[in-house]
């Protein structure tokens, strides 16, 4: 493989890294007895966010934006910022999450998939329509890290209500048509 061809594939390699980080978080979360999964899984999701940022940035810089890369990126995003954060959230809320959290979780993943499909079918080179799923997934990862403190000192017996509302707000923001200006990165 020539140097030029290798450079053009770096964004896809970063996207595959993103998928791997998301899948590692999922595998970790479904293991029964891993003592540090509530710390490691959100960190894997956040690291996936860095890989996601740099795959798009480098694809534009290296002029290697492709339909294959766009589709691959969407698959990575639904795993790393859709499924993994929801598994994490449902794990931390309790061993048996309340039905409201489960229903909100399903809506979140459907909203994320819808937003990714809408993104792939239109030209959003100057703006985003709705909240990007990586932002929502990282927000859930951070929420999960802070959850033990919040649930004890801030939310009290309102944990289920606050968590459900937060997930529903993120889902609504993803499917909204509100234009968010894309940052200019040189």
N, C-alpha and C positions, 0 to 999 in steps of 0.2 A: 504494500500500500504506500503510495507516494505521500510526501509530507502535506501537500495541499489537500489530498483526499482525507487524510487523517484529521487535519484541522477542521474540515467541513463536517466531520462526524462527531466532533467534541460535544456540540449541543445534544445530540441524541444519546451520547454516552452519559451525559449529566442527567438526562431524562430517565435513562435506565437506572442510574444511581437513585434518583427520586423514587422510582417504583420499588427498588430494593429496600430503601429506608422505610417506606410505607408498609411493605410486606413484612419486614422485620418487626415493626411496631405491632402489626396484626398478630403475627405468630407469638410474639411475647405476651400479648394480652390474652390469648386463648390458653396459654400455659397455666396450669392450676397453681403451682407453688413457686413462682418467681418472686422473691421478696422486694425487688426494686422496680417492678414494672410500671408503677405509677410515676416514677421519675424518668426512667429510660425511654418509655414509649413517647411521652410528650417531647422529649429532646430529639428523638428520631424524626418526629413530625416537623419540628422546627428546622432541623438540618435538611429535611426534604424541601422546606421553603427556600433555603439558600440554593440548593441544587436547581429548584424550579426557576428562581430568579435568574441565575447565571445561564441556564440553558437558553432561555429566551433572549437574554442580553447578548450572549455570544452568537446565537443564530443570526441576530440582526447585524452584529458587528462583522461577522465572517461572511455575511451574505449567503447564508445556508438555510434560510427559512424554507421549509417544504411542507407539503400536505402531510407527508408521512410523519414529520416531526410534530406538526400540530395535533394529529390524531394520537400519537404516542404520548404527547404531553397531557392530553385529556384523560387517557387511561391512567397515567401516573397520578394526576390530580384527584381523580375519583377514589383511588386507593389511599393515597397519602393524606388528603385533606377532606375526604368524605367518610370512607369506611373506618379508617384508623382512629380519627378523633371521636367518632360516635361510639366505637367499641370502648375506647378509653373512658368517655363520659359515662356510659352505661355501667362500666366496671366500678368507677369511683362513687357513683350515686348510691350503690348498695349491691349486695349479692343478687338481689332480685329487684331491678329497677322498677319504679312505679310505672303503671301503664301510660301515664301522661308523658313521661320522659321517653318511653319507647315510641309512642306515636309521633312525638315531636322529632325524634331521631329519624324515623322513616321519612317524614316530610323534608328534613334537612338533606338527606341523601338524594331524594327525588329532585329537590330544588337545585342541588349541586349538579346533578346529571343534566337537568334541563338547561341550566346556565352554560355548562360546557358545550352542549349541543348547539345552543344559540350562538355561542362564541365562534364555533367552528364553521357556521353557515353564513357568517356576515363579516364585513370588514370593520374591524375595530382598531385600526392602526393609530388613531388619534385619541381614542377614549375607550373606556370600558362601559358596558351597560350592566349596571348592578354590581354588587360586591363580588370580586373575584373569589373563587372557592379557596385558593391558598390563604387568603387573608382570613376567611371564616374558619378554616381548619386550624390555623395558627392561633386564632383567638380562642378556640375551644381547647387547644393544648395548654395555653397559658391559664385559662379558666380552671382546667383540671389540676394544674400544678398548685394553684392558689386555693382550690376547693377545701382542703382540710382546714385551713385558717378561716376562710369565709364561713364554712358550715358551722364552725364552733363559735366564732366571735361576732359574725355579722348577720348571717341569715337565720340562725336558730332553727326553729321548726318550719321555716318557709323555704327550705332547700329545694324541694320538688317544684314549687311554684316559680322560684327564681331561675332554676336550671331550665325548666320547660320554656319559660318566657324568653330566656337568652337564646336558646336553640331556635325557637320560632322566629325571633327577630332576625337572626342570621339567615335563616331560610328565606324570609320575605325580602331581605336586602339583596340576596343573590338573584332572585327572579325579578326584582324591580327593573324598570327600564331607565332609571335615573342614570344620567351620563356622569361618569367620573373621568376627569381628564387624566390621560396617561402621562406619567412623568417622563420628561425628556432626559435621556441618558446618553451622554456622548462618549 
